[in-house]
Amino acid sequence: MRGTIVTMTTDSLRNVKDRFSEFVDRVDREHERIVVTRNGRPAAVLISPDDLDSLEETLELLGDHDAIKELVEAEAAVAAGDVVRGVEAVRSLRAPPTR
């Protein structure tokens, strides 16, 4: 199951090094994103593998113009009420073919 990035924390490299296991547990368990700073500037980010996969999939989807077009068309269809409800879809699949 994909996680959701719930919170973002910024902390110094020194503090992250001193409590690394704790930070990894938070990233893994709570899907927290940790921005690690060096000399007050962001230098790295700790993120769970599931969250990274999800972000990469999103970027891939956003780069797929055909997929974006289909999403826009689907959203327009939903907004216009042009949808088939779950029960209706199952009934139409079970119905004998028409000739």
C-alpha positions, 0 to 999 in steps of 0.5 A: 500500500502506498503511503502518504507524506504526512509531515515534513521536518527540518533538522540539522545534520548533527542532530540527524546523525546523533539520532539517525535510527529514530529518524529512519523509524519515523520516516518508515512508520509515519511517512515523515519527510526529513529535510537535513540541513548543513550550515542551515541550508537543505542538503538532503532529504530522508523519505520512505521507499514507498513515498519515493516510488509514489513520487516517481510514478507521479512524475512519470504520469505527469510526463505522459501526455496521453495519460494526462489527456485521458485523466482530463477527459475522465474528470470532465465525464465525471463532472458531466455525470457521464459515469456508470455506477459499480452495480450498473457496470456489473449488471452490464457485464453479466448481461447476455450479449446483444445481437 
